[in-house]
């Protein structure tokens, strides 16, 4: 309910073998600014104890791991790579003269 936290999406969770720690990878919709993202992570890590208590109520585990929130940059990297691929495809299609038929003969330059 904290207004400093936007719409958070959990993208992955890595739990240690001893179930003592959980790395929670997340993104925040509409936040591309590094300062805003850092603020969201700070707020979530500060609320980790409360969130852990809520998990303990809902889950039947002997121990609930310590929660550590991290920003998942894979979504941003994926979008960047997609944009690069789209740009390369567009440039490639501009350089092509059109589909060449396999039966087409090259024009003769003889006079």
C-alpha positions as CSV (number, residue, x, y, z in Angstrom):
1,X,0.0,0.0,0.0
2,X,3.0,2.2,-0.1
3,X,2.6,5.0,-2.7
4,X,6.4,4.8,-3.5
5,X,5.9,1.3,-4.9
6,X,4.4,1.0,-8.3
7,X,2.9,-2.0,-10.0
8,X,5.5,-4.7,-9.2
9,X,5.8,-7.9,-11.2
10,X,7.8,-10.8,-9.8
11,X,9.7,-12.4,-12.7
12,X,11.7,-15.0,-10.8
13,X,12.5,-16.3,-7.4
14,X,15.8,-18.2,-6.5
15,X,15.7,-19.9,-3.1
16,X,18.8,-21.2,-1.5
17,X,19.2,-24.9,-0.8
18,X,18.8,-24.4,2.9
19,X,15.6,-22.3,2.2
20,X,17.3,-19.5,4.3
21,X,17.3,-16.9,1.6
22,X,15.2,-16.0,-1.4
23,X,16.3,-13.6,-4.2
24,X,13.2,-12.1,-5.7
25,X,13.6,-10.7,-9.1
26,X,11.1,-8.1,-10.1
27,X,10.2,-5.3,-12.5
28,X,8.1,-2.2,-12.0
29,X,5.6,-1.2,-14.7
30,X,6.1,2.3,-15.9
31,X,9.4,2.9,-14.0
32,X,12.4,3.2,-16.2
33,X,14.3,5.7,-14.1
34,X,17.1,4.1,-12.1
35,X,16.3,6.3,-9.0
36,X,12.6,5.3,-9.0
37,X,13.6,1.6,-9.3
38,X,16.2,1.9,-6.5
39,X,13.5,3.6,-4.3
40,X,11.1,0.8,-5.0
41,X,13.7,-1.9,-4.1
42,X,14.6,0.0,-1.0
43,X,11.0,0.1,0.1
44,X,10.4,-3.6,-0.7
45,X,13.5,-4.7,1.2
46,X,12.4,-2.5,4.2
47,X,9.0,-4.3,4.1
48,X,10.6,-7.8,3.7
49,X,10.0,-8.7,7.3
50,X,6.3,-7.9,7.0
51,X,6.1,-9.8,3.7
52,X,7.9,-12.7,5.2
53,X,5.4,-12.8,8.1
54,X,2.5,-12.8,5.5
55,X,4.1,-15.7,3.7
56,X,4.5,-17.6,6.9
57,X,0.8,-17.3,7.5
58,X,-0.1,-18.5,4.0
59,X,2.5,-21.2,3.5
60,X,3.1,-24.4,5.4
61,X,6.9,-24.3,5.7
62,X,9.1,-25.0,8.6
63,X,11.0,-21.8,7.9
64,X,10.3,-18.9,5.6
65,X,13.4,-17.5,3.8
66,X,14.8,-14.1,4.2
67,X,13.5,-12.0,1.3
68,X,15.9,-10.0,-0.9
69,X,14.5,-8.0,-3.8
70,X,16.5,-7.3,-7.0
71,X,15.5,-5.5,-10.2
72,X,15.3,-7.9,-13.1
73,X,17.1,-6.2,-16.0
74,X,16.4,-9.1,-18.4
75,X,13.1,-7.5,-19.5
76,X,14.8,-4.2,-20.4
77,X,17.6,-6.1,-22.1
78,X,15.1,-8.2,-24.0
79,X,13.2,-5.1,-25.2
80,X,16.5,-3.5,-26.3
81,X,17.5,-6.6,-28.2
82,X,14.1,-6.8,-29.9
83,X,14.4,-3.1,-31.0
84,X,17.9,-3.8,-32.4
85,X,16.6,-6.8,-34.3
86,X,13.7,-4.9,-35.7
87,X,16.0,-2.0,-36.8
88,X,18.4,-4.5,-38.4
89,X,15.5,-6.2,-40.3
90,X,14.2,-2.8,-41.5
91,X,17.7,-1.7,-42.7
92,X,18.2,-5.1,-44.4
93,X,14.8,-4.8,-46.2
94,X,15.8,-1.3,-47.4
95,X,19.0,-2.7,-48.9
96,X,17.4,-5.5,-50.8
97,X,16.1,-4.7,-54.3
98,X,13.4,-7.2,-54.0
99,X,13.1,-11.0,-54.3
100,X,15.1,-12.4,-57.1
101,X,13.6,-15.3,-58.9
102,X,15.9,-18.3,-59.3
103,X,15.3,-18.3,-63.1
104,X,16.2,-14.7,-63.6
105,X,19.3,-14.1,-65.8
106,X,21.6,-11.2,-65.1
107,X,21.4,-8.4,-67.6
108,X,24.1,-8.4,-70.3
109,X,26.4,-5.5,-70.5
110,X,27.7,-6.5,-73.9
111,X,27.2,-4.1,-76.8
